[in-house]
Amino acid sequence: MKSFEAVKHYFNRAADKLELTENMRTLLLTPKREVQVQVAIEMDNGELRTLIGYRVQHDNSRGPMKGGLRFHHEVDLDEVRSLASLMTWKTAVVNIPYGGAKGGIAVDVSKLSTRELERITRKFIDEIHDVIGPDTDIPAPDMGTNAEVMAWIMNQHNKYHGFNPGIVTGKPVEHYGIPGREEATGRGVGILTLKTLGRLGHKPKNTRVAIQGFGNVGSHAAKFLQEADCSVVAISDISGGYYSKEGLDILDALKYANANNRSLEGYSAAKHISNEQLLELDVELLIPAALGGVITSENAPRIKASLIVEAANAPIRPDADDLLTDRGVIILPDILANAGGVTVSYFEWAQNRQFYHWGLDRVRQELEHILSAAFEEVWALSREHDVSLRTAAFMLGISRVGRATVLGGIT
């Protein structure tokens, strides 16, 4: 099942519960605009290279469209389309005034110099600047992009449209960004994990955690959960997994990774295992925080965790989701679990529009308030309709987008 088909699968399951008509389903699922552009640049060695860039703008019934910009060699239109759709439901679930969008360029950033990455970014904005903007579509960081890339986007867009820091979020704090944005997704995962554990009657001190992925999201989630008294027994990155039955020292792992070019390769304070083995460890909580589609119908029967929190986008394939749910595994879905990033992006955008600075304490307080309210609504809906948390989250998001669409009128 391709990426967008998977989103449609979850959408239709929730739409059945909401008794949506076929015409309304088609309207809500169909992207508003899909843009594909040529990004031709000169590499450092003088070679001409042509890349393909995408921007899918899914829905704007609840406000400007919002979504990350992903630079990864596996990016294609179907993936970007599915992620744009997920952003629509995600922003609606946490009830911030955005629609969904997503962008990407099919390129391996590990093989680019900083100068090449900047040229690609600026050329991409040259091609799409007229369809993005602070009142239209606001990009943000995603896989392969970071705060520095967002600063380049702002600078390039301003050359065409004048100064406006609200064109993009996830910028450096020194460049009209907001404190707490880098930690936001991982911190949000931690906040919502503790909420879920509390509802299930599990105490953090009795919870063993395995986290696949130790990038920005996974590392901040690991730090937050360890500080909350959970035992993080496994982490991983592209070099493999690192496991300790007694629990890892996350601060030590962070120091090692930061001194080793953000890599855990060679980390000797834990047993080296594969990423696949990490998923199947005997733990209470599993957090896939890396790539999508890592949990399949093939490995789902071997997963022992009773709670899975989707820090990554779509880490569980639909057939595996059904197998796990039927077994009684609780899954906190991505459209709620990793919504901390877009929530703090909203704070940054609001700050930019008001030209008013927010402090870290306020950012963290407002983040917890919004995520907690969304969690309570999803949990209540799940219990009221006897459906999974994923279906409940989709029901909440779809109902809000559908209502806004009807109220706005179709002209």
N, C-alpha and C positions, 0 to 999 in steps of 0.2 A: 504494500500500500504506500503510495507516494505521500509526500508531506501534506499537501493541501487536501488530499482525500482523507487523511487521518483527522484533520480539523473538521471536515464535513461530517465525518462519522460521529464525532462527539457533539457537534452542533445539532445534527438531526436527532440524536437521542434526547437532548434537552428540548428541542423543538417539539418532539412528540409529546412530552409532558406538558408543554405550554399550549399544545394544540394549534400550532401555527399553520396557516395555509401554505400551499406550495408556492404561490406567488410571493408571499411574504418571505419565505425561506430563500427564494432566489434573489429577491431584492437585498436582503441582509447579507447574503454570502458573496455576492458579486462585487469585486473591487470597483471603486469609483474611477480609478485611473491606474494604468500600468505603463511605466516609462522604461525603455531600454535604449541605452546610449553607447556610442563608441568613445572609448577613452584611449587616445593615441598619445604616447609620450616617447621622448628620447631617453634611453637608459644611460647610466654613467659611462658605459663603454662606447656610446655613440649609436648603438643599435636602436632601431625603431620598433616599438612594441605596441600592439593594439589589444586592449582589454575590453571587456563588456561590463557595463555598469547597469544596475537596476534600481528603480524606486517604485514601489507599489503603494498607492494611497487607497486604503480600503474603505474607510467610512469617516464622514465628518459631521454626522447628525448631532453629536454632543459637543463639538468644539473642534479646534484645529487638530489635524492628524499628527500623531507622535510615534516615533519608532527609531530604533537603532540603525546604525550603518555598519555592516559586517564586511570585512575584507578577509576572504577565505577561498582557497582554491576549489572548494566544492560548491560554492554559491551558484545557484541557478534560479530561474524565474519561479519555478514551482516552490522552492524553499522560501524565497522572499515573499511570495504570495501567501503562503501558509502563516508565516510569522507576522505579516501585516494584519491578517485576520485575527490571530491570537491577541495582538495588541489592542484591537477594537474591544474584544471581550474583557481583556485584562484591565484597561482603563475604566471600563464600565463597572467591573466588579468592585474596584476600590473607590469608585464614584468620584473620579477627578474629571474635569471638563475637557476631555480629549477624545479623538477618534484614533484609529489605528493606521500605522504606516510602517514600512520597513524598506531598507535599501541594502545594496551590497555590490561588491566588485569581485569577480572571480580571479583572485590573485593570491599567491603564497607570500605573505609579508615577511616570512623568515628569510626569504631570498632577495629582499629589497634593502637598499641602503636608505638612510633617513631622507636623503635628498630625493631619491626616487619615490618614496612613499609620499612626500610632500607634493611632488609634481603630479602624481596620480590623483591625489585628493583635490588639488586645486583645479585640475582639468575636469574632473568629475563635476565639481560645482559649476564650472563654466557651462557645462551641458545641461544642468538641472536647476540653475539658480532661479529661473522664472517660474518654477512650479513649487518651490519651497519658500517659507517665510514664517515670521512669528505668529501670523494670524492664519496660516495655511497648513504648513507641515514643518515640524521641528525635529531635525535629526538628533541623535545622541550616540554615545559610544556603544559598541558591541564587540563581538569577537574580532580581533585583529586591529581594532582602533582604540584610541585612548584620549585623554584630555588634550594632549598636544595636537592630535588630528582635529579635534573639535575647534581649537583655537585657529587652525589654518582655515577651517570651513567658515568660521565667523569673519575672518579677515578677508577671504576671497568674496564672500557674499556681500560684504560691506562695500567692496569696490564697485559693485553694480547698483546697490540700493541704499547706500548711506549707512551710518552707524546705527546698529541695533543689536545689542548683545543677546536678545531673546530669540534670535534666529536658530540657535543651537544650544543644547544643554550638555552637561558633563564637561564643561570647560575647566581649565585650571582655576583654582581659587583666586590667584593673582590676576586672572584675566576674566573677571566677571562671573566666575563660577561660585559654587556654594560649598561651605564645609560640610563634610559628611556624605557627599555624593559618591565618592569612591567606595565607601564601606556600605552604601545603602542597600544594595541587593542582598549581600551576605548578611547584614544585620537584620534585614527584614525576614530572611529565611530563619534566622535564629529566633526572632520574636515569635513568628508563627509556629515554629517547631515547639517552643515552650507552651504556647497556647494549646496546641494539639495534644501534647503529652499530658497537660493538666486535665483536659476533657476526657482522656482515656484512663486517667487515674495512675499514670506512670510518674514516678519521681525522677528528676534529672540525675540524682546520684546513683540510681540503679539502671541508668540507660547507657548502653554501649553504642557508639556511633561510628559508622564507616562513611567517609566522604570521598566520592570519586571526583577528583579535580581539586587542585590546590592553587588555582588562579585567583583572580580578584574576588570572585563570589565564594568559592570554596574555602579560601584562607580566612576571610572575615567571618564566615559562618562557623568555622572550626574554633576560632578565637572566642567568639561570642558564647558558643555552647560550652566550651571548657570553663570559661569564667562563670557560667551558670551551674557548674558542678557536674556536667555530663562527662563521661569518659570517652574521649575520642581515640579509638583504638587503631584507626587506619585512615590514611590519606593517600592521594596519588596525583601524578601528573603524567606527561607523555612518556617519562622514563619508567613508569610502572608504579606499583603500590608499595606502601611502607606500613608495616603492621607491628603492633606491640600489644600483647594480651593485657598488660597492666595499664595501658594508656600511654599516649604520646605526649611529649612536652611541645605544645603547639608553638609557643614563643621561640623555642630552640629551633624548630623546623622552619619557622619564618625567617629567623636570622640566617640559617644555612641557605635557604632559597635566595634570599636577597643578596647574599655574598657570592652566589653561584649562578648569576644571570637568570634569576627567577626560576631555577630548576632544582629539583630534589635529587637529581642523579648523583649517586654515590653517598647518599645519606646513610650513615652507618649506625644510627641510634635506634634502628628498627629493622625488622626482617623484611627483605625485599620479596614482594609477591607481584603477580600480574594484575592489571586492571580488571580482568575477568574474575580472578579469584576474589578480589575485594568485594565485588557485588554479591558474592555468595557466602560471605563470612557470617558466623553465628553472632549476630548483633540484634539489638532491639530496633535500631533506627538506621536506615540507609538513605544517604543524600547524594543522588547523582547530580553533580555540579559541573559537568564537562560537556560532552557532545550529546546530541539527540540520538534516539534510537538504540541506546546501549542495552536496554532490557527488552528481550524478545520472547517469543513463545518457546524458544529453545532453552534459554537459561532461566526463565521465570519459575519453573518448578523447583529449581535449586536455591532460590532466594529464601533466606531464613528470616529476614527482618519482618516484624509485624507492622511497622510504619515506614513508609517511604515519602520523603519530601522532595518534590521536583524543583531543585534549584536551577537546573538547566532547562532549556526549552525542549519540550517533547522528548524526554529521555526514555519514555516507556511507549512501545508500540501498542496500537489498539488491541491486538489479539492478546498480548501479554497483560495489558491492563485488565481485560476480562478475566483471564486466568487468576491473576492476583486478587482481584476483587471478590471473585467466587470463593477463594480460600479464606476470605475475611481480612486480608491485608488492607490497612487504611492507607490511602494515597492522598496526600495534600497536593492538588494539581498546580502546574506551573503558572496558570493564569491568576492564581492567588499567591502561591509560595514565593515567586520571584518578582512580585510587583513592587518591592521596595525601591528598586532603581527608578522606575518611571514616576513613582510618587515623589521622590526627592527631586527628580528632574522637573516636575511640576512646581515644586517650591522654588527652584532656581529660576524657572521661566517667570513665575509671579514676582520674584525679587527683581529680575531684570526689567520687567514692565513697570515696576513701581520705583526703580532706582533706589531700593532700600535694602540694606544688608541684614541678613539673618545670621545669628550665631549658631554654633554647633548644638548647644543645649536645646534651643528651640526646634532645630531641624529634627533631632532625635525624638523629642516629645511629640511633635506633630506626626512624624512617621509612625510611631507606635499607636497613636490615637486613630489614624486612618486605617492602618492594617488590622488593628483589633476590632474596629467596627465592621470591617468587611468580613473578617473571620466569623464573627458572631452571626452575621446575616447568612453566610454560606452554611455554617453549622446548623442553624435553625431550619433553613430550607431543606437541608439534607434529611433531618429528622422528621420534618413535617410530611415530606413526600416519599420517605423511605428510599432514597437514592444515594449514590456515591457522592463524595464531596466534589468530584469533578463535574458530574452532571448538575449538581446544585449550583456550582460556580457558573457554569455555562447558562443555566436557567436565569440566574440573577443578571448576568451580563447581557444576555439576549433580550430579556424583558426591558431593561433600561434603554438599550439601543433601539429596540422596536418602538417603545413608547415615544422616544425623542423623534424618531422618523415620522411617526404618525402625527405628532403634534406640530412638527415643522411643515408638514404637507409635502406632497410629491408633485413638483411642477416641472 
